[in-house]
């Protein structure tokens, strides 16, 4: 696949930097959608890819990739994202069908869960991301005449700034149970920012709430610079993930939540590969080796 123009790390929309990774995830969701053994369906993903000049030549079907599933980016890495989408879909649906009345997507990107998941009709989905990302998403969805299945509230805000005021002004109720997703987000943030974000979620949630996020446990991210996934992502589409990830020490957010009375569990993606019988398995020099998916539930006080 042809490379893109040099990425801009300060891009406001989806045409560079971290914003471009939202298009990468949309592209692999499109590939997953068209697989005969798909784990997750997103009929909107392909349209996001085709609407952005930066990725006009990216594949949206595995049949468009010469090496097919043997391609480290559009094969193995795409399978990873497809599996992650399914696992977090299941977590969100379980939480929303139980206690959670509100859904908060932190760094929502091109997430379309409000449009494609069978959520209870009285739930509300808050999507927090930068204004440029949400505006691009809205343009594409409007062109498709797409209608959300539940109330959807875009919240234009930078997670490095005061997003809490924007969220509460948009109607979020801290007294009602909520479910939060931080999908592919935290490792782009400096450690102190992650800690502040997790502290804030704890302060905005009531018992019965839930949180899922993705963590990376590598002590040295650059040790994996020549791994097939990172090399293919750099060379094929011009995204250097290791330049975008924060290099500082990562906080133990799962341990912090446990200390505050949440029940937490941490899993490798490979556990879910074995459960669903689809997805990546460990390999040498594996950029996915340190990835963990964390699921947390805020317990009710014991009587």
Residue pairs with C-beta under 8 A, 6 or more apart in sequence:
1 57
1 58
1 59
1 65
1 74
1 236
1 237
2 57
3 235
3 236
3 237
3 238
4 20
4 54
4 55
4 237
4 238
4 239
5 54
5 238
6 238
7 16
7 17
7 20
7 238
7 239
7 240
8 15
8 16
8 17
9 16
9 17
9 18
9 243
9 244
10 16
10 17
11 17
11 18
11 19
11 20
11 132
12 19
12 130
12 131
12 132
13 19
13 130
13 132
13 133
13 135
13 136
14 20
14 22
14 23
14 48
14 52
14 54
14 110
14 132
14 133
14 136
15 52
15 53
15 54
16 54
17 244
18 188
18 244
19 130
19 132
19 133
20 54
20 55
20 239
21 109
21 184
21 239
21 241
21 244
22 48
22 109
22 110
22 133
23 48
23 49
23 52
23 54
23 55
23 58
23 110
24 55
24 233
24 237
24 239
25 81
25 109
25 110
25 184
26 42
26 45
26 46
26 48
26 49
26 110
27 45
27 49
27 55
27 58
27 59
27 60
27 74
27 78
28 74
28 77
28 78
28 81
28 82
29 40
29 42
29 45
29 81
29 82
29 85
30 42
30 45
30 46
30 49
30 60
30 61
31 59
31 60
31 61
31 62
31 74
31 78
31 82
32 38
32 39
32 40
32 42
32 78
32 79
32 81
32 82
32 85
33 40
33 41
33 42
33 43
33 45
33 46
34 60
34 61
34 62
35 62
35 82
37 278
38 82
39 82
39 83
39 85
39 86
39 276
39 278
39 279
40 82
40 85
40 86
40 89
41 116
42 85
42 112
42 116
43 116
44 110
44 112
44 115
44 116
44 140
44 141
44 144
44 146
45 60
45 110
45 112
46 60
47 140
47 143
47 144
48 110
48 136
48 137
48 140
49 55
49 56
49 58
49 60
50 56
50 60
51 136
51 139
51 140
51 143
52 136
55 237
58 237
59 65
59 74
62 68
62 69
62 74
62 75
62 78
65 71
65 74
65 75
67 75
68 75
69 75
69 76
69 79
71 232
72 228
72 229
72 231
72 232
73 229
73 232
73 233
73 236
73 237
74 236
76 228
76 229
76 280
77 229
77 232
77 233
77 280
79 278
79 279
79 280
80 269
80 279
80 280
80 288
82 278
82 279
83 269
83 272
83 273
83 276
83 278
83 279
83 280
84 183
84 184
84 214
84 269
84 293
86 272
86 276
87 272
87 293
88 181
88 183
88 212
88 293
89 113
89 117
91 179
91 181
91 210
91 212
91 295
92 103
92 113
92 117
92 119
92 179
92 181
92 212
93 117
93 118
93 119
95 179
95 210
96 103
96 119
96 120
96 123
96 179
97 120
98 208
99 177
99 208
99 209
99 210
100 123
100 177
100 178
100 179
100 208
100 209
100 210
101 122
101 123
101 124
101 173
101 176
101 177
101 178
102 123
102 124
102 125
102 126
102 172
102 173
102 176
102 177
102 178
102 179
103 113
103 114
103 119
103 123
103 124
103 125
103 126
103 178
103 179
103 180
103 181
104 126
104 128
104 167
104 172
104 178
104 179
104 180
104 181
105 111
105 113
105 125
105 126
105 127
105 128
105 129
105 180
105 181
105 183
106 128
106 159
106 180
106 181
106 182
106 185
106 197
106 201
107 128
107 129
107 159
107 182
107 183
107 184
107 185
107 188
108 127
108 128
108 129
108 133
108 134
108 154
109 129
109 133
109 137
109 184
110 133
110 137
111 127
111 181
111 183
112 141
112 146
113 119
113 125
114 125
114 127
114 148
114 149
114 150
114 152
115 141
115 146
115 147
115 148
115 149
115 152
116 149
117 149
118 149
119 125
119 149
119 150
120 150
121 149
121 150
122 150
123 150
123 151
124 150
124 151
124 152
124 153
124 171
125 148
125 150
125 151
125 152
125 153
126 153
126 155
126 167
126 170
126 171
126 172
127 134
127 152
127 153
127 154
127 155
128 155
128 157
128 159
128 163
128 166
128 167
129 154
129 155
129 156
129 157
130 156
130 157
130 158
131 156
134 154
134 156
138 154
153 170
153 171
155 163
155 166
155 167
155 170
156 166
157 163
157 166
157 167
159 185
159 189
159 193
159 197
160 189
160 193
164 200
164 204
167 204
168 174
172 178
172 204
174 203
174 204
174 205
174 206
175 206
176 206
177 205
177 206
177 207
177 208
177 209
178 204
178 205
178 206
178 209
178 210
179 209
179 210
179 211
179 212
180 201
180 205
180 209
180 210
180 211
180 212
181 211
181 212
181 213
182 197
182 211
182 212
182 213
182 214
183 212
183 213
183 214
184 214
185 213
185 214
186 194
186 197
186 213
186 214
186 215
186 250
186 253
187 214
187 215
187 216
187 245
187 246
187 250
188 244
188 245
188 246
189 197
189 246
190 246
190 248
191 246
191 248
191 249
191 250
191 251
192 251
194 250
194 251
194 253
195 251
195 253
195 256
198 251
198 253
198 256
198 257
199 256
201 211
202 257
202 260
202 262
202 298
205 211
205 298
206 298
207 298
207 299
207 300
207 301
208 298
208 300
209 297
209 298
210 295
210 296
210 297
210 298
211 257
211 262
211 294
211 295
211 296
211 298
212 293
212 294
212 295
212 296
213 253
213 293
213 294
214 291
214 292
214 293
214 294
215 250
215 253
215 254
215 266
215 291
215 292
215 293
215 294
216 245
216 250
216 290
216 291
216 292
217 250
217 290
217 291
217 292
218 224
218 289
218 290
221 242
221 245
221 247
222 242
222 247
224 230
224 242
224 285
224 286
224 287
224 289
225 242
226 285
227 285
227 286
227 287
228 285
228 287
229 287
229 288
230 240
230 241
230 242
230 287
233 239
233 240
233 241
234 240
234 241
253 294
254 264
254 266
254 294
254 296
255 264
257 264
257 296
258 264
261 298
261 299
261 301
262 296
262 297
262 298
262 299
263 296
263 297
263 299
264 294
264 295
264 296
264 297
265 294
265 295
265 296
266 292
266 293
266 294
267 292
267 293
267 294
267 295
268 291
268 292
268 293
269 279
269 280
269 288
269 291
269 293
270 279
270 280
270 281
270 282
272 279
272 293
273 279
273 280
273 281
280 288
282 288
282 289
